[in-house]
Amino acid sequence: MAIVVYPAIVERAQEGFSVFFPDLPGCTSAGATIQQAALAAEEALSGHLLVSAEHGDPVADPTPLDTLERDPEVEEVARILVRSDRPGRSVRLNITLDEGLLAAIDRVATNRSGFLAEAARHELAARRVTGR
């Protein structure tokens, strides 16, 4: 996966703050504080890129933050850069797992590869937060 950084606009909302990505219509987040909204934007961007890749939808390249024009109808509070992994093409691999673990995965998932990829993403995100 390649690292990608998208500009996002933080604006006042009725309750707290919302974030939208000018390059990615429909990709939004919100939070009670600017910080919460910005942190939620990371999750929103990651999910948007992942779903777009899974469906084969085209994704616009990020616009440089300095070239974004202001919309007079938006009450901007901040402009931020949000970082995410851009999903790449799938690569086939051969792994070895304990048969009991594989059986447990099969009981809860219809797609082993998808399950293992999601588990890996979750663990990687947790380790980034804790620094392990």
DSSP file (Angstrom, degrees, kcal/mol; ACC not computed):
  #  RESIDUE AA STRUCTURE BP1 BP2  ACC     N-H-->O    O-->H-N    N-H-->O    O-->H-N    TCO  KAPPA ALPHA  PHI   PSI    X-CA   Y-CA   Z-CA
    1    1 A M              0   0    0      0, 0.0     2,-0.3     0, 0.0    84,-0.0   0.000 360.0 360.0 360.0 139.1    0.0    0.0    0.0
    2    2 A A  E     -A   86   0A   0     84,-1.4    84,-4.1     1,-0.0     2,-0.3  -0.717 360.0-116.3 -94.7 147.0    1.2    3.5   -0.8
    3    3 A I  E     -A   85   0A   0     -2,-0.3     2,-0.3    82,-0.2    82,-0.2  -0.665  35.3-176.0 -81.3 136.4    0.8    6.4    1.6
    4    4 A V  E     -A   84   0A   0     80,-2.9    80,-2.5    -2,-0.3     2,-0.5  -0.981  13.8-154.8-133.6 146.3   -1.4    9.2    0.3
    5    5 A V  E     -A   83   0A   0     -2,-0.3    78,-0.2    78,-0.2    -2,-0.0  -0.978  12.1-170.7-127.0 119.5   -2.2   12.5    1.9
    6    6 A Y  E     -A   82   0A   0     76,-2.7    76,-3.0    -2,-0.5     2,-0.2  -0.856  23.0-121.0-109.7 142.6   -5.5   14.3    1.1
    7    7 A P  E     -A   81   0A   0      0, 0.0    16,-0.4     0, 0.0     2,-0.3  -0.559  32.5-171.9 -75.8 146.2   -6.5   17.9    2.1
    8    8 A A  E     -A   80   0A   0     72,-2.7    72,-2.5    -2,-0.2     2,-0.5  -0.977  17.5-135.4-139.1 152.4   -9.6   18.2    4.2
    9    9 A I  E     -AB  79  20A   0     11,-2.8    11,-2.0    -2,-0.3     2,-0.5  -0.928  11.3-153.2-111.2 128.5  -11.7   21.2    5.3
   10   10 A V  E     +AB  78  19A   0     68,-3.1    67,-3.4    -2,-0.5    68,-1.5  -0.877  23.1 175.1 -98.8 129.6  -13.0   21.4    8.9
   11   11 A E  E     -AB  76  18A   0      7,-3.0     7,-2.7    -2,-0.5    65,-0.2  -0.925  35.7 -95.0-132.9 158.7  -16.2   23.4    9.3
   12   12 A R  E     - B   0  17A   0     63,-1.4     5,-0.3    -2,-0.3     2,-0.2  -0.472  41.5-169.9 -69.4 141.5  -18.5   24.3   12.1
   13   13 A A  E >   - B   0  16A   0      3,-2.5     3,-0.5    -2,-0.2    17,-0.0  -0.734  41.2 -94.2-122.0 174.8  -21.6   22.1   12.3
   14   14 A Q  T 3  S+     0   0    0      1,-0.3     2,-0.5    -2,-0.2    -1,-0.1   0.913 123.2  23.1 -57.5 -41.7  -24.7   22.4   14.4
   15   15 A E  T 3  S-     0   0    0     -3,-0.0     2,-0.4    16,-0.0    -1,-0.3  -0.830 134.7 -42.7-127.2  93.0  -23.1   20.2   17.1
   16   16 A G  E <  S-B   13   0A   0     -3,-0.5    -3,-2.5    -2,-0.5     2,-0.3  -0.757  92.6 -39.0  97.7-134.1  -19.4   20.4   16.9
   17   17 A F  E     -BC  12  31A   0     14,-3.0    14,-2.3    -2,-0.4     2,-0.3  -0.954  41.0-155.5-138.6 150.8  -17.4   20.2   13.7
   18   18 A S  E     -BC  11  30A   0     -7,-2.7    -7,-3.0    -2,-0.3     2,-0.4  -0.903   7.4-151.5-125.2 158.4  -17.5   18.3   10.4
   19   19 A V  E     -BC  10  29A   0     10,-2.8    10,-2.0    -2,-0.3     2,-0.3  -0.986  13.0-179.8-129.3 137.3  -14.8   17.5    7.9
   20   20 A F  E     -BC   9  28A   0    -11,-2.0   -11,-2.8    -2,-0.4     8,-0.2  -0.969  23.8-133.3-135.5 157.1  -15.1   17.0    4.2
   21   21 A F    >   -     0   0    0      6,-1.3     3,-1.5     3,-0.4     6,-0.3  -0.928   7.9-155.7-109.9 110.7  -12.6   16.1    1.4
   22   22 A P  T 3  S+     0   0    0      0, 0.0    -1,-0.1     0, 0.0   -14,-0.1   0.813  96.2  49.2 -56.7 -30.9  -12.9   18.3   -1.6
   23   23 A D  T 3  S+     0   0    0    -16,-0.4    37,-0.4     1,-0.2   -15,-0.1   0.625 111.5  51.0 -82.0 -13.7  -11.3   15.6   -3.8
   24   24 A L  S X  S-     0   0    0     -3,-1.5     3,-2.3     3,-0.2    -3,-0.4  -0.709  78.9-151.6-130.6  80.0  -13.6   12.8   -2.5
   25   25 A P  T 3  S+     0   0    0      0, 0.0     3,-0.1     0, 0.0    -2,-0.0  -0.228  83.8  21.7 -53.1 134.3  -17.3   13.7   -2.7
   26   26 A G  T 3  S+     0   0    0      1,-0.2     2,-0.9    -5,-0.1    -6,-0.0   0.255  89.9 118.5  91.7 -12.3  -19.3   11.9    0.0
   27   27 A C    <   +     0   0    0     -3,-2.3    -6,-1.3    -6,-0.3     2,-0.3  -0.791  41.2 144.7 -91.2 107.9  -16.2   11.3    2.3
   28   28 A T  E     -C   20   0A   0     -2,-0.9     2,-0.3    -8,-0.2    -8,-0.2  -0.888  26.7-175.3-138.7 165.3  -17.0   13.1    5.5
   29   29 A S  E     -C   19   0A   0    -10,-2.0   -10,-2.8    -2,-0.3     2,-0.3  -0.933   6.6-161.8-150.9 174.8  -16.5   12.9    9.3
   30   30 A A  E     +C   18   0A   0     -2,-0.3     2,-0.3   -12,-0.3   -12,-0.2  -0.975   8.4 173.8-155.3 164.7  -17.6   14.8   12.4
   31   31 A G  E     -C   17   0A   0    -14,-2.3   -14,-3.0    -2,-0.3     6,-0.1  -0.971  43.7-110.7-168.6 161.7  -16.7   15.2   16.0
   32   32 A A  S    S+     0   0    0     -2,-0.3     2,-0.3   -16,-0.2   -16,-0.1   0.807 106.3  30.9 -69.1 -29.6  -17.6   17.3   19.1
   33   33 A T  S  > S-     0   0    0    -17,-0.1     4,-2.4   -16,-0.1   -16,-0.2  -0.799  89.6-109.4-122.4 166.5  -14.2   19.0   18.9
   34   34 A I  H  > S+     0   0    0     -2,-0.3     4,-2.5     1,-0.2     5,-0.2   0.914 120.3  51.4 -60.5 -41.8  -11.9   19.9   16.0
   35   35 A Q  H  > S+     0   0    0      2,-0.2     4,-2.5     1,-0.2     5,-0.2   0.921 109.6  48.2 -63.9 -44.0   -9.4   17.2   17.1
   36   36 A Q  H  > S+     0   0    0      1,-0.2     4,-2.3     2,-0.2    -1,-0.2   0.908 112.6  49.3 -62.4 -41.0  -12.1   14.5   17.3
   37   37 A A  H  X S+     0   0    0     -4,-2.4     4,-1.4     2,-0.2    -2,-0.2   0.902 111.6  49.0 -64.8 -40.6  -13.4   15.5   13.8
   38   38 A A  H  X S+     0   0    0     -4,-2.5     4,-1.0     2,-0.2    -2,-0.2   0.902 111.7  48.2 -66.5 -41.3   -9.8   15.4   12.4
   39   39 A L  H >X S+     0   0    0     -4,-2.5     4,-1.1     1,-0.2     3,-0.5   0.896 110.6  51.5 -65.6 -39.2   -9.2   11.9   14.0
   40   40 A A  H 3X S+     0   0    0     -4,-2.3     4,-2.4     1,-0.2    -1,-0.2   0.806 100.6  64.7 -65.9 -28.1  -12.5   10.7   12.6
   41   41 A A  H 3X S+     0   0    0     -4,-1.4     4,-2.7     1,-0.2    -1,-0.2   0.849  96.1  57.1 -63.9 -34.1  -11.4   12.0    9.2
   42   42 A E  H <X S+     0   0    0     -4,-1.0     4,-2.4    -3,-0.5    -1,-0.2   0.935 109.9  43.7 -60.8 -46.1   -8.5    9.5    9.2
   43   43 A E  H  X S+     0   0    0     -4,-1.1     4,-2.5     2,-0.2    -2,-0.2   0.900 113.6  51.2 -66.3 -41.1  -11.0    6.6    9.6
   44   44 A A  H  X S+     0   0    0     -4,-2.4     4,-2.5     2,-0.2    -2,-0.2   0.921 112.1  46.5 -62.7 -44.0  -13.4    8.1    7.0
   45   45 A L  H  X S+     0   0    0     -4,-2.7     4,-2.6     2,-0.2     5,-0.3   0.933 112.5  49.7 -64.6 -46.2  -10.6    8.5    4.4
   46   46 A S  H  X S+     0   0    0     -4,-2.4     4,-2.2    -5,-0.2    -2,-0.2   0.928 113.9  45.6 -58.4 -46.8   -9.2    5.0    5.0
   47   47 A G  H  X S+     0   0    0     -4,-2.5     4,-2.7     2,-0.2     5,-0.3   0.896 111.9  51.7 -64.4 -41.2  -12.7    3.5    4.7
   48   48 A H  H  X S+     0   0    0     -4,-2.5     4,-2.4    -5,-0.2    -2,-0.2   0.929 112.1  45.6 -61.9 -46.6  -13.5    5.5    1.6
   49   49 A L  H  X S+     0   0    0     -4,-2.6     4,-2.2     2,-0.2    -1,-0.2   0.892 114.0  49.6 -65.1 -39.4  -10.3    4.5   -0.2
   50   50 A L  H  X S+     0   0    0     -4,-2.2     4,-2.4    -5,-0.3    -2,-0.2   0.941 113.0  44.6 -65.6 -48.1  -10.8    0.8    0.8
   51   51 A V  H  X S+     0   0    0     -4,-2.7     4,-1.9     1,-0.2     6,-0.2   0.896 112.7  52.3 -65.0 -40.1  -14.4    0.6   -0.4
   52   52 A S  H  X>S+     0   0    0     -4,-2.4     5,-2.4    -5,-0.3     4,-0.6   0.918 111.3  47.1 -61.2 -42.7  -13.5    2.5   -3.6
   53   53 A A  H ><5S+     0   0    0     -4,-2.2     3,-0.8     1,-0.2    -2,-0.2   0.907 110.1  52.6 -65.5 -41.8  -10.7    0.0   -4.3
   54   54 A E  H 3<5S+     0   0    0     -4,-2.4    -1,-0.2     1,-0.2    -2,-0.2   0.840 115.7  40.7 -63.1 -33.1  -13.0   -3.0   -3.6
   55   55 A H  H 3<5S-     0   0    0     -4,-1.9    -1,-0.2    -5,-0.2    -2,-0.2   0.439 111.2-118.7 -95.2  -1.1  -15.6   -1.8   -6.0
   56   56 A G  T <<5 +     0   0    0     -3,-0.8    -3,-0.2    -4,-0.6    -4,-0.1   0.721  57.4 158.8  71.5  20.7  -13.1   -0.7   -8.7
   57   57 A D      < -     0   0    0     -5,-2.4    -1,-0.2    -6,-0.2     2,-0.1  -0.536  45.3-110.7 -76.8 141.0  -14.2    2.9   -8.4
   58   58 A P        -     0   0    0      0, 0.0     2,-0.4     0, 0.0    -1,-0.1  -0.435  29.5-153.7 -68.9 146.9  -11.8    5.6   -9.6
   59   59 A V        -     0   0    0     -2,-0.1   -35,-0.1   -35,-0.0   -36,-0.0  -0.990  15.1-123.4-125.8 126.5  -10.3    7.8   -6.9
   60   60 A A        -     0   0    0     -2,-0.4     3,-0.1   -37,-0.4   -37,-0.1  -0.310  28.2-111.5 -64.5 147.0   -9.1   11.3   -7.6
   61   61 A D        -     0   0    0      1,-0.1    -1,-0.1   -55,-0.0     2,-0.1  -0.466  46.3 -88.8 -71.8 153.6   -5.5   12.2   -6.8
   62   62 A P        -     0   0    0      0, 0.0    -1,-0.1     0, 0.0   -56,-0.1  -0.383  35.8-131.3 -66.4 140.2   -5.1   14.7   -3.9
   63   63 A T        -     0   0    0    -56,-0.1     5,-0.1    -2,-0.1   -40,-0.1  -0.723  35.0 -98.7 -84.5 138.7   -5.1   18.4   -4.7
   64   64 A P    >>  -     0   0    0      0, 0.0     3,-1.7     0, 0.0     4,-0.5  -0.374  30.0-127.7 -58.2 135.3   -2.3   20.3   -3.2
   65   65 A L  G >4 S+     0   0    0      1,-0.3     3,-1.2     2,-0.2    -2,-0.0   0.855 105.7  57.2 -53.3 -41.1   -3.6   22.0    0.0
   66   66 A D  G 34 S+     0   0    0      1,-0.2    -1,-0.3     3,-0.0    -3,-0.0   0.668 103.2  54.1 -69.3 -16.3   -2.3   25.5   -1.1
   67   67 A T  G <4 S+     0   0    0     -3,-1.7     2,-0.3     2,-0.1    -1,-0.2   0.504  78.2 113.2 -98.1  -3.5   -4.2   25.4   -4.4
   68   68 A L    <<  -     0   0    0     -3,-1.2     2,-0.2    -4,-0.5    -3,-0.0  -0.516  62.5-137.0 -69.9 128.7   -7.7   24.7   -2.9
   69   69 A E        -     0   0    0     -2,-0.3     2,-0.3     1,-0.1    -2,-0.1  -0.562  19.9-109.2 -84.4 152.1  -10.0   27.7   -3.4
   70   70 A R        -     0   0    0     -2,-0.2    -1,-0.1     2,-0.0     3,-0.0  -0.583  19.6-140.9 -80.6 140.4  -12.2   28.9   -0.6
   71   71 A D    >   -     0   0    0     -2,-0.3     3,-2.1     1,-0.1     5,-0.2  -0.915   6.6-149.6 -98.6 117.6  -15.9   28.4   -0.8
   72   72 A P  T 3  S+     0   0    0      0, 0.0    -1,-0.1     0, 0.0    -2,-0.0   0.695  95.4  59.5 -63.2 -16.7  -17.7   31.5    0.5
   73   73 A E  T 3  S+     0   0    0      2,-0.0     2,-0.5    -3,-0.0    -3,-0.0   0.494  91.6  82.0 -88.8  -3.2  -20.6   29.4    1.7
   74   74 A V  S <  S-     0   0    0     -3,-2.1     2,-1.5   -63,-0.0    -3,-0.1  -0.896  72.0-144.1-107.0 127.0  -18.4   27.2    4.0
   75   75 A E        -     0   0    0     -2,-0.5   -63,-1.4   -63,-0.2     2,-0.1  -0.662  28.8-158.5 -87.3  84.8  -17.5   28.5    7.4
   76   76 A E  E     +A   11   0A   0     -2,-1.5   -65,-0.3    -5,-0.2     3,-0.1  -0.395  26.2 174.4 -69.1 136.9  -14.0   27.0    7.5
   77   77 A V  E     -     0   0A   0    -67,-3.4     2,-0.3     1,-0.5   -66,-0.2   0.680  69.2 -15.5-105.6 -35.8  -12.4   26.5   10.9
   78   78 A A  E     -A   10   0A   0    -68,-1.5   -68,-3.1     2,-0.0    -1,-0.5  -0.988  50.4-133.7-161.9 160.8   -9.2   24.8    9.6
   79   79 A R  E     +A    9   0A   0     -2,-0.3     2,-0.3   -70,-0.2   -70,-0.2  -0.993  34.4 178.4-119.4 132.1   -7.6   23.0    6.7
   80   80 A I  E     -A    8   0A   0    -72,-2.5   -72,-2.7    -2,-0.4     2,-0.5  -0.871  28.9-126.2-131.3 162.5   -5.8   19.8    7.5
   81   81 A L  E     -A    7   0A   0     -2,-0.3     2,-0.5   -74,-0.2   -76,-0.0  -0.947  24.2-159.5-107.9 132.1   -3.9   17.1    5.7
   82   82 A V  E     -A    6   0A   0    -76,-3.0   -76,-2.7    -2,-0.5     2,-0.3  -0.956   5.4-151.3-118.6 127.4   -5.2   13.6    6.3
   83   83 A R  E     +A    5   0A   0     -2,-0.5     2,-0.3   -78,-0.2   -78,-0.2  -0.719  24.2 153.0-100.5 144.0   -2.9   10.6    5.7
   84   84 A S  E     -A    4   0A   0    -80,-2.5   -80,-2.9    -2,-0.3     2,-0.5  -0.968  45.2 -97.5-156.1 169.0   -4.0    7.1    4.8
   85   85 A D  E     -A    3   0A   0     -2,-0.3   -82,-0.2   -82,-0.2   -36,-0.1  -0.827  32.0-140.2 -90.7 131.7   -2.8    4.0    3.0
   86   86 A R  E     -A    2   0A   0    -84,-4.1   -84,-1.4    -2,-0.5   -40,-0.1  -0.843  27.6-119.1 -90.6 118.4   -4.0    3.7   -0.6
   87   87 A P        -     0   0    0      0, 0.0     2,-0.1     0, 0.0     3,-0.1  -0.271  31.7-158.1 -58.9 140.0   -5.0    0.1   -1.2
   88   88 A G        -     0   0    0      1,-0.2     2,-0.1     3,-0.0     3,-0.1  -0.290  34.6 -59.9-103.2-168.2   -2.9   -1.6   -3.9
   89   89 A R        -     0   0    0     -2,-0.1    -1,-0.2     1,-0.1     2,-0.2  -0.410  61.7 -98.7 -74.2 153.5   -3.6   -4.6   -6.1
   90   90 A S        -     0   0    0     -2,-0.1     2,-0.4    -3,-0.1    -1,-0.1  -0.472  34.0-155.6 -73.6 143.0   -4.1   -8.0   -4.4
   91   91 A V        -     0   0    0     -2,-0.2     2,-0.3    -3,-0.1    -3,-0.0  -0.982  14.0-129.1-122.4 130.4   -1.2  -10.3   -4.3
   92   92 A R        +     0   0    0     -2,-0.4     2,-0.3     2,-0.0     0, 0.0  -0.590  35.7 170.5 -78.2 136.2   -1.6  -14.1   -3.9
   93   93 A L        -     0   0    0     -2,-0.3     2,-0.5     2,-0.0    -2,-0.0  -0.958  31.8-128.3-143.4 163.6    0.4  -15.7   -1.2
   94   94 A N        +     0   0    0     -2,-0.3     2,-0.3     2,-0.0    -2,-0.0  -0.960  33.4 172.4-114.9 121.1    0.8  -19.0    0.6
   95   95 A I        -     0   0    0     -2,-0.5     2,-0.4     2,-0.0    -2,-0.0  -0.834  26.2-131.5-125.9 164.9    0.6  -19.0    4.4
   96   96 A T        +     0   0    0     -2,-0.3     2,-0.3     0, 0.0    -2,-0.0  -0.973  27.7 173.4-118.7 129.6    0.5  -21.6    7.2
   97   97 A L        -     0   0    0     -2,-0.4     2,-0.1     2,-0.0    -2,-0.0  -0.957  41.4 -94.3-132.4 151.9   -2.0  -21.4   10.0
   98   98 A D     >  -     0   0    0     -2,-0.3     4,-2.3     1,-0.1     5,-0.2  -0.412  37.0-126.4 -58.7 137.4   -3.0  -23.7   12.9
   99   99 A E  H  > S+     0   0    0      1,-0.2     4,-2.1     2,-0.2    -1,-0.1   0.825 109.1  53.4 -63.0 -31.6   -6.0  -25.8   11.7
  100  100 A G  H  > S+     0   0    0      2,-0.2     4,-2.1     1,-0.2    -1,-0.2   0.901 109.2  48.5 -68.3 -40.2   -8.0  -24.8   14.8
  101  101 A L  H  > S+     0   0    0      2,-0.2     4,-2.3     1,-0.2    -2,-0.2   0.914 111.3  50.1 -64.4 -42.8   -7.4  -21.1   14.0
  102  102 A L  H  X S+     0   0    0     -4,-2.3     4,-2.4     1,-0.2    -2,-0.2   0.898 110.1  50.4 -62.4 -41.1   -8.4  -21.6   10.4
  103  103 A A  H  X S+     0   0    0     -4,-2.1     4,-1.4     2,-0.2    -1,-0.2   0.890 109.4  51.4 -63.9 -39.4  -11.6  -23.4   11.5
  104  104 A A  H  X S+     0   0    0     -4,-2.1     4,-0.9     2,-0.2    -2,-0.2   0.903 110.3  48.9 -64.8 -40.6  -12.5  -20.6   13.9
  105  105 A I  H >X S+     0   0    0     -4,-2.3     4,-1.8     1,-0.2     3,-1.0   0.929 108.8  53.1 -62.4 -45.1  -12.0  -18.1   11.0
  106  106 A D  H 3< S+     0   0    0     -4,-2.4    -1,-0.2     1,-0.3    -2,-0.2   0.784 102.7  59.0 -63.1 -27.4  -14.2  -20.1    8.7
  107  107 A R  H 3< S+     0   0    0     -4,-1.4    -1,-0.3     1,-0.2    -2,-0.2   0.782 118.6  28.4 -71.3 -25.9  -17.0  -20.1   11.3
  108  108 A V  H << S+     0   0    0     -3,-1.0     2,-0.4    -4,-0.9    -2,-0.2   0.547 117.5  54.3-113.2  -9.4  -17.2  -16.3   11.3
  109  109 A A     <  -     0   0    0     -4,-1.8     3,-0.2    -5,-0.1    -1,-0.1  -0.963  48.9-162.3-131.6 143.8  -16.1  -15.3    7.9
  110  110 A T  S    S+     0   0    0     -2,-0.4     2,-0.4     1,-0.2    -1,-0.1   0.563  91.4  47.3 -93.6 -11.3  -17.1  -16.2    4.3
  111  111 A N     >  -     0   0    0      1,-0.1     4,-2.4    -6,-0.1    -1,-0.2  -0.910  63.8-169.1-134.7 104.8  -13.9  -14.8    2.9
  112  112 A R  H  > S+     0   0    0     -2,-0.4     4,-2.9     1,-0.2     5,-0.2   0.922  89.5  49.7 -59.7 -46.8  -10.6  -15.9    4.6
  113  113 A S  H  > S+     0   0    0      1,-0.2     4,-2.6     2,-0.2    -1,-0.2   0.925 112.3  47.4 -60.9 -45.3   -8.5  -13.4    2.7
  114  114 A G  H  > S+     0   0    0      2,-0.2     4,-2.5     1,-0.2    -1,-0.2   0.908 112.6  49.8 -61.6 -42.5  -10.8  -10.5    3.5
  115  115 A F  H  X S+     0   0    0     -4,-2.4     4,-2.5     2,-0.2    -2,-0.2   0.937 113.1  45.4 -61.9 -48.2  -11.0  -11.5    7.2
  116  116 A L  H  X S+     0   0    0     -4,-2.9     4,-2.2     2,-0.2    -2,-0.2   0.878 112.9  50.8 -66.2 -37.7   -7.2  -11.8    7.5
  117  117 A A  H  X S+     0   0    0     -4,-2.6     4,-2.5    -5,-0.2    -1,-0.2   0.923 111.9  47.1 -64.6 -43.6   -6.6   -8.5    5.7
  118  118 A E  H  X S+     0   0    0     -4,-2.5     4,-2.5     2,-0.2    -2,-0.2   0.904 111.8  50.7 -65.0 -41.0   -9.1   -6.7    8.0
  119  119 A A  H  X S+     0   0    0     -4,-2.5     4,-2.3     2,-0.2    -1,-0.2   0.897 111.1  49.1 -62.3 -40.2   -7.5   -8.3   11.0
  120  120 A A  H  X S+     0   0    0     -4,-2.2     4,-2.7     2,-0.2    -2,-0.2   0.917 110.8  49.5 -66.2 -43.1   -4.1   -7.1    9.8
  121  121 A R  H  X S+     0   0    0     -4,-2.5     4,-2.5     2,-0.2    -2,-0.2   0.921 111.5  49.8 -60.7 -43.5   -5.4   -3.5    9.2
  122  122 A H  H  X S+     0   0    0     -4,-2.5     4,-2.3     1,-0.2    -2,-0.2   0.930 113.1  45.4 -61.2 -46.7   -6.9   -3.4   12.7
  123  123 A E  H  X S+     0   0    0     -4,-2.3     4,-2.3     2,-0.2    -1,-0.2   0.890 112.0  51.6 -66.9 -39.8   -3.7   -4.6   14.3
  124  124 A L  H  X S+     0   0    0     -4,-2.7     4,-1.9     2,-0.2    -1,-0.2   0.913 110.7  48.7 -63.3 -41.9   -1.5   -2.2   12.3
  125  125 A A  H  X S+     0   0    0     -4,-2.5     4,-1.8     1,-0.2    -2,-0.2   0.915 111.1  50.4 -63.4 -42.7   -3.8    0.7   13.3
  126  126 A A  H  X S+     0   0    0     -4,-2.3     4,-2.2     1,-0.2     6,-0.2   0.891 110.4  49.4 -62.9 -39.5   -3.6   -0.4   17.0
  127  127 A R  H  X>S+     0   0    0     -4,-2.3     4,-1.8     1,-0.2     5,-0.7   0.830 107.2  54.5 -71.8 -30.7    0.2   -0.6   16.9
  128  128 A R  H  <5S+     0   0    0     -4,-1.9    -1,-0.2     2,-0.2    -2,-0.2   0.898 111.0  46.8 -65.7 -38.8    0.4    2.9   15.3
  129  129 A V  H  <5S+     0   0    0     -4,-1.8    -2,-0.2     1,-0.2    -1,-0.2   0.920 121.4  35.0 -69.3 -43.7   -1.6    4.3   18.1
  130  130 A T  H  <5S-     0   0    0     -4,-2.2    -1,-0.2    -5,-0.1    -2,-0.2   0.632 102.3-128.2 -87.8 -14.0    0.4    2.5   20.9
  131  131 A G  T  <5       0   0    0     -4,-1.8    -3,-0.2    -5,-0.2    -4,-0.1   0.674 360.0 360.0  75.5  16.6    3.7    2.7   19.1
  132  132 A R      <       0   0    0     -5,-0.7    -4,-0.1    -6,-0.2    -5,-0.1   0.481 360.0 360.0 -75.8 360.0    4.4   -1.0   19.5
